[in-house]
C-alpha cells in the first residue's frame, strides 16, 4: 500500500565487492554515506559516494566495526556507531574526512533485536542533539536516549513497554515536535509509534501507535510536509 508517491526510476548507486549497508542521504541530496565491509569483507567502515563516482571516499579506518551513519542537518558532520566488544561509541566525523570526535559510549547494540536493518541515530532539526537506541546497562531493554552534541549529557526519551523488547529506528519530524520510532514486541514484530515533544525535546504524554504500521515495520522517515511517514514493512512499503 502506498499513497501519494510515484516511483519514477531505480538506479544502482554502488556495486562494490563485499557488503554495503545502512545508506544515509546528505541533506542536499548530493552524497550518500554508508557502511561497507571493504573489498576483502573483513571490517566495516564509513564511506561517502556521489552518484556517478567510480570510487567512494573512505572516512574511517578503525579496526572496530563502524555502522549506522547519520548526517547532521547542515551536512557538516556524519555521526555513526562504532562497536567495541560489549560497548559502542557514537562518533562524529566531517564528510570529507578529518579528525573524529567521540561523543558518548554506551552498552552496545545487541543481536537479539536484529538492528542490522534499522537506523539507530537521528539528529534533532537544530543539530544540537542526537537520539540513539541503546541500553542503560547490559541486559537492559533498548530505549531511546537524547544525547547533547555539545555537552555529552544524556536523558531517556522512552520507557519500553513491559511486554516489549525495545525501541529503535528514531526519526525526528522536521519541526522537532514529534519523534517517530519502532517499538518491538518481539525481534521481528513491532509497531511504529509517535512521541510528542516540547520545545526542550522532553516527551509530552505517552507515545501513540500508528495503526497501519504492519507486522514488521522499520526505518520510518518523515516526508517534507511533516504530515506523513514513510516506512518499510516485511512485505510492503507503507505511507
C-alpha atoms as one frame of an Amber mdcrd trajectory, in Angstrom:
protein
   0.000   0.000   0.000   1.409   3.375  -0.969  -0.423   6.670  -1.381   0.830
   9.877  -2.952   4.255   8.613  -4.111   5.116   7.830  -7.722   8.235   5.740
  -8.359   9.916   7.136 -11.474  13.127   5.105 -11.687  15.535   2.926  -9.738
  19.266   3.382 -10.384  22.121   1.326  -8.958  24.420   3.552  -6.906  27.191
   1.106  -5.941  28.374  -2.329  -6.987  31.460  -2.894  -4.858  32.563  -6.320
  -3.645  31.674  -7.105  -0.059  28.675  -5.875   1.908  27.290  -2.313   1.585
  24.578  -1.291   4.047  22.826   1.480   6.013  22.761   4.253   3.390  22.106
   7.836   4.514  21.476  10.662   2.031  23.018  14.073   2.735  20.623  16.986
   3.399  21.286  18.471  -0.046  20.784  15.092  -1.730  24.223  15.105  -3.383
  26.048  12.419  -1.385  25.334   9.082   0.281  27.116   7.858   3.398  27.133
   4.129   4.065  28.879   1.340   5.924  30.978  -1.022   3.790  32.837  -4.177
   4.737  35.545  -3.336   2.190  36.592  -5.390  -0.805  38.073  -8.042   1.473
  34.896  -8.163   3.566  36.864  -8.024   6.814  35.822  -4.758   8.505  33.002
  -2.230   8.292  33.977   1.426   7.879  32.118   4.593   6.884  32.343   5.776
   3.272  30.692   8.509   1.210  29.958   8.464  -2.505  28.328  10.755  -5.056
  26.148   9.348  -7.858  28.331   8.541 -10.852  31.564   8.340  -8.852  33.776
   5.337  -9.534  35.193   5.019  -6.028  33.882   6.042  -2.594  35.754   8.252
  -0.136  36.743   6.333   2.991  36.186   8.295   6.214  37.154   5.784   8.929
  39.861   3.144   9.335  39.357   1.895  12.903  39.595  -1.909  13.301  36.242
  -1.858  15.154  33.040  -2.013  13.090  31.687   1.425  12.096  27.975   1.426
  11.245  24.724   3.421  11.013  25.893   6.780   9.555  23.571   9.786  10.023
  24.064  13.288   8.587  23.769  16.422  10.693  21.038  18.788   9.410  23.605
  21.241   7.980  25.611  18.459   6.322  28.813  19.355   8.189  29.114  16.137
  10.204  28.300  12.460   9.993  27.543  10.617  13.207  27.955   6.849  13.359
  28.143   3.938  15.779  31.458   2.202  16.442  31.055  -1.223  18.026  33.724
  -2.202  20.528  33.004  -5.535  22.153  30.243  -5.157  24.719  30.250  -1.356
  24.284  29.606   1.070  21.456  30.585   4.669  20.795  28.765   7.468  18.998
  31.364   9.268  16.899  31.200  12.239  14.507  33.466  12.897  11.521  33.493
  15.561   8.739  32.037  14.264   5.441  35.275  14.996   3.551  37.410  13.254
   6.153  39.271  14.591   9.162  39.526  14.245  12.912  36.930  12.111  14.671
  35.223  13.115  17.909  33.736  10.570  20.321  30.506  11.915  21.807  29.354
   9.062  24.008  29.896   5.435  25.000  27.019   3.088  25.853  26.170  -0.596
  26.131  26.391  -1.954  22.619  23.526  -2.812  20.331  22.707  -6.491  20.683
  21.842  -9.060  18.040  18.622 -10.024  19.800  16.754  -7.115  18.157  18.333
  -7.635  14.721  19.264  -3.966  14.498  21.293  -4.617  11.358  18.308  -3.486
   9.284  17.346  -0.429  11.331  18.848   3.048  11.836  19.698   3.821  15.440
  20.669   7.515  15.205  18.604  10.609  14.409  19.776  14.239  14.612  17.426
  16.861  16.016  16.482  19.531  13.437  18.630  22.156  15.192  21.694  19.868
  15.133  22.223  20.162  18.880  21.173  16.640  19.843  21.185  13.056  18.614
  18.633  10.426  19.579  20.063   6.915  19.745  18.776   3.458  20.596  20.734
   1.629  23.272  20.780   0.069  26.702  21.360   1.846  30.001  23.296  -1.268
  31.040  23.977  -4.852  29.900  20.775  -6.868  29.736  18.514  -3.816  29.930
  15.753  -3.185  27.404  16.545  -0.981  24.439  15.362   2.587  24.895  15.698
   5.910  23.109  18.098   8.424  24.617  18.723  12.094  23.797  22.434  12.958
  23.585  23.649  16.577  23.642  26.269  17.048  20.906  27.938  19.908  22.814
  27.881  18.708  26.443  27.537  14.922  26.125  24.607  14.926  28.561  22.135
  12.054  28.102  18.472  11.766  29.047  15.976   8.982  28.409  13.196   9.674
  25.904  11.351   6.369  26.036  10.425   3.689  28.534   9.947   0.395  26.743
   6.616  -1.334  27.186   6.721  -4.037  29.852   5.800  -6.650  27.241   8.158
  -5.316  24.591  11.770  -5.987  23.618  12.821  -2.401  22.989  12.695   0.761
  20.879  14.704   1.622  17.754  14.566   3.455  14.396  14.151   7.023  15.745
  13.242   9.808  13.316  12.631  13.456  14.212   9.962  15.396  12.342  11.333
  18.458  10.550   9.822  20.847  13.094  11.130  18.815  16.044   7.667  18.414
  17.552   7.437  14.645  17.098   9.688  11.619  17.208   8.711   8.515  15.255
  10.212   5.181  16.255   9.536   1.442  16.243   8.585  -0.376  19.442   9.365
  -4.081  19.175   7.126  -6.679  20.802   9.486  -9.397  19.544  12.695  -9.318
  17.470  10.691  -9.185  14.212   7.335  -7.915  15.367   6.697  -4.287  16.277
   4.722  -1.107  15.745   5.518   2.413  14.614   4.964   4.915  17.423   4.740
   8.720  17.607   6.019  10.653  20.618   5.096  14.335  21.005   7.944  16.572
  22.240   8.031  20.013  23.818  10.441  22.803  22.794  13.123  21.314  25.049
  12.794  17.845  23.461  11.093  16.410  26.557   8.321  13.817  25.931   4.761
  15.107  26.186   2.377  12.347  27.261   2.585   8.744  26.133   3.545   7.680
  22.590   0.709   6.906  20.176   0.709   3.842  17.920   0.410   4.192  14.133
  -2.337   1.693  13.380  -1.343   0.958   9.767   2.248   0.042  10.538   2.015
  -3.678   9.726   3.757  -6.580  11.489   7.442  -5.871  10.812   7.888  -2.100
  10.364  11.296  -0.497  10.086  13.096   2.736   9.259  10.337   5.362   9.497
  11.105   8.711   7.914   9.111  11.928   7.622   8.124  13.383   4.284   8.909
  17.058   3.762   5.479  18.302   4.869   5.816  16.595   8.296   2.290  15.276
   7.803   3.151  11.806   6.531   5.516   8.985   7.471   7.192   6.597   5.060
   8.409   3.280   6.458   9.225  -0.224   5.336   7.488  -3.467   6.228   8.423
  -7.090   5.714   6.338  -7.325   2.552   5.313  -3.793   1.537   6.129  -0.094
   1.666   3.571   1.900   3.642   2.811   5.589   3.736
